[in-house]
Amino acid sequence: MSRPTPNARDRILTAANKLFYSEGIRAVSLDNIAEKAGITKKTVYYHFKSKDDLVEAYLVSRDQPNLTLYRKWFSEADGGLPDKVAAIFSQIAVSARHPKWKGCGFLRTAAELANMPGHPAMKVGAAHKKKFETWLTEEFQAVDLEQPEALARHIVLLLDGAFSTILVHRDADYAEAAGNAASALVLGAMQKGPVAGKPSVKSMG
């Protein structure tokens, strides 16, 4: 059975994902996207009122797939909670070794829009990062770790630091190093014991 032909909006978003991620949002014009999608520029404007609108949609389209992938890496990893957190970093290292990897699309877009804090795409990026942090907090709360919010924030700082440092040095080993640090933070939190009045947390399989 043949697959349905993607509609124009999907083709535009697919083209925008490829070009914005590989080349950067400022380097790519709507003409470039129309050509990549095999449609007219007028059709692009029919679905997206401006380039800013399309940049926002580009990040929205990456939001849930990225979060789902993080959860998958976490849940499928062997070992306890420290190992599961470290697995996210190890998988990023694997991705970073691919020649087409260009870092975190959310961070790269934020860097390009640093002088436009009110841009809709900045809000999407901030919400995406906060969703990841909230999810980690919930995982830590589920096993009764103390100060789960602070721990999750530390992991986020390590993760985004790894994304940035890999791009600077072109060395995916920085993700592994950050993962080791994240694992140590989680292990340390577990060894401190549970929240007062709750049973001890030993491991998470």
N, C-alpha and C positions, 0 to 999 in steps of 0.2 A: 504494500500500500504506500503510495507516494505521500511525502510530507506536504502540508499546506504551504503555499507561497507566503512568505512574510509580508505583512501589509507595509504601507509606506512609512508609517510612524516607527515600526519596529526596525525597518531597514535604516532609517535615519539614526536611531539610537545605537544600532550595531556599529554603524560607521563612526558615529561620534565617540563611542567607547574605544574603538581601535585607534582613531586619530588623536583624540584628546589625551589618551593614556600614553601613547608612544611619542607624540610630538609636543604635548603641552597645549593648554587651552588658548594661549595668546598666539601661538604659531599657526593655529589651524583656523581657517575661515569657513564661513558657511558654504562658499563655493567649493572648497575642498571636500566638505562633508557631502554636499549634493553629488559631486562627481563620484565619490567613493560609494555612495548609496545607489548610484545609477538613476537618479531622478533630477528634476529641475530645482533650482533654488526657490522658485515660487512655491513648490510643493513643501519645501522645508518650512517656509514661512506660514504655510497653511496649518501645519501641525505645531509649530513653535513660533511664538510672536517675536522672539529675538534670540540672539546668540546666548545672552544671559539665561534665558528660559531653557535653552538646550543644555547649557552647562549644568544647571540645576538638575535637569532630568537625567543627565549622564550620571551624576553622583547618586541620585535616588535609585537608579537602576543597579548600582553596585552595592547598595546598602545591605539589603537582606541576603543576597548571595554570599557576601563576605562574612557576615555574622554567622550564617549557617555553616560556612566552611570552618570558622574558628571552633564552633561547637562540635562539629564532626571530628576535628583533630583532637579535641579535648576528650570527647566521649570514647573514641576508639583507641586511645593510647593505653598501653599496659601500665601497670603499677599504681601507686597511690597518688594522692592529690599533687604532690610536688612534681611527679613525673608527668602528669596530665597537663599541668601548666607549662612545663618545659617543652612538651611536645608541640605546642603552638609555635614556639620559637624555632624548634628544629624543622618544622614544616615550612616556615618562612625561609629558613636557610636553603632548603631544597628549591623553593621557588626562586630565590634570589640568584641561584646558580644558573638559571635559564637565561640565555642570551637576550630574550625579549622582555625580561623583568625590568621594570623602571621604578620600582618602589611603591609606596602607598599612594594611590590616586587621590585620596582625600587630603593627605599632607601636601602633595605636590600642588594640588589646586589651591589649597589654603595659602601656600607660599606665593603663588602667582597673584592671588587676590588680597595680599596682606594689607594693602592700602584701601581696601573696600570691605571693612568689617560687616557692613549691612547687606552685602550681596547675598541673595537667596542660597547660593551654593555654599557659602560659608556656614550658614545655619544648618544646612543638610549635613555638612562635614562634622560640625560640632555635635549634632544629634547622634550621628553614627558612632563617634568616639564615646559619647556618654552611654549609649546603649551597650557597647562592649564592656565598659566599666561597671554598669549596673548588673549585667549578666554575671561577671566575675564576682561581684559583691554577693549576689544571690547564691553562687556556688560555695563561697566561703561561709555564708550564713547557714547554709544547709548542713554544714558539719561543725557548726557552733564555734568557729574561730573568733577570737577577740578582735575588735576593730576591723571588721571585714571591709568597710569602706576605705580605710586608709591603706590596707594591704592591696586592694584592687587598684587603687590609684598608683601605688608604687609599681605594680605590674604594668600598667598602662604607660607610665613614664619609661620603663625599660623597653617596652615594645616599640614605642614611637622613637625612642632614642636609637634603637637598633635599625629601624627603617632608615633613619637619616644618616647614621654612621656608615651603613653599608653603601649608600650612594656616594658618600664622600671618598671612601677607600676602595670601593668595588670589591669588597671582601665579605662574603657571606658568613665567615666564621664569627663575625661580630654578633650575629643572631644567636649562635650557639653559646657565646659567652654571656649574652644577656639572659638566655634561657637558664644557664647555670645559676646566675644571680637570682632570677625569679624563683627557681626551685628552692634555693637556700632561704629566701625570705619566707616562703610558704612553710618549709620544714621548721624554721624557727618559730613561726606562729603556732604551729601544731605542738611543738615541744613546750610552749608556755602554758599549755593546758586549755581547757574549755572555758567558755563564759561561766561566770560564777553560778553555781547551782545546777549546772548541766553536766552530763557524763563526759568522760574523757574521749577525745578524738584520737584514734590510733592510726587509721589509714583509710584510704578510699580506693576500692578496687574497681 
